[in-house]
Amino acid sequence: MSLPDGREAEWDTDGTAGLEAQVMRNGMLVGFVPVIEGSEDFDEQQVLDAIVRTDYDKPIARQRSVAPPPAPPLPRVGGVFRRFLDGFRYR
């Protein structure tokens, strides 16, 4: 999962029964998410909720009580994709 400032959260269950993550920047470990208690029994929706509710701003991340509000959608960019949508009207 891509995070601000070029960081990435790599979620997995390798070597543990529960869900955990490493936060990396340029291949270097800059933080982690400890094993989330009870996550070994999570279904897909609960896993997604746990990932969204995680606050990655500290070296040892924590779970927020509620998910942050959704951000505005990203704008569409130009190029071939835009030309397909607009019917190749540009020259």
HUQUI-V18390 format. One record per pair of residues at least 24 apart in sequence whose ideal C-beta (glycine too) atoms are under 10 Angstrom apart, sorted by the first residue. I is the first residue (numbers start at 1). J is the second residue. D is the distance in whole Angstrom. If there is no record, write none. Layout:
I/J/D ; I/J/D
//
This chain:
1/51/6 ; 1/52/9 ; 1/54/9 ; 1/56/9 ; 3/30/10 ; 3/31/10 ; 3/54/10 ; 3/56/5 ; 3/57/9 ; 4/56/8 ; 4/57/9 ; 5/30/9 ; 5/56/10 ; 5/57/10 ; 6/30/10 ; 7/31/8 ; 7/56/7 ; 9/33/7 ; 9/51/8 ; 9/54/7 ; 9/56/6 ; 9/61/8 ; 11/36/10 ; 11/47/8 ; 11/50/9 ; 11/51/6 ; 11/54/9 ; 13/39/8 ; 13/40/8 ; 13/42/10 ; 13/47/10 ; 16/40/8 ; 17/41/9 ; 18/42/8 ; 18/50/10 ; 19/46/9 ; 19/47/6 ; 19/50/6 ; 19/51/8 ; 19/54/10 ; 20/61/10 ; 21/50/10 ; 21/51/8 ; 21/54/7 ; 21/56/9 ; 21/61/7 ; 23/54/10 ; 23/56/6 ; 23/58/10 ; 23/59/8 ; 23/60/10 ; 23/61/7 ; 29/59/9 ; 30/56/10 ; 30/59/7 ; 31/56/7 ; 31/57/9 ; 31/58/7 ; 31/59/4 ; 31/60/7 ; 31/61/6 ; 32/56/10 ; 32/59/8 ; 32/60/7 ; 32/61/7 ; 33/60/8 ; 33/61/4 ; 33/62/8 ; 33/63/8 ; 34/60/7 ; 34/61/8 ; 34/62/9 ; 34/63/10 ; 36/63/7 ; 37/63/10
//
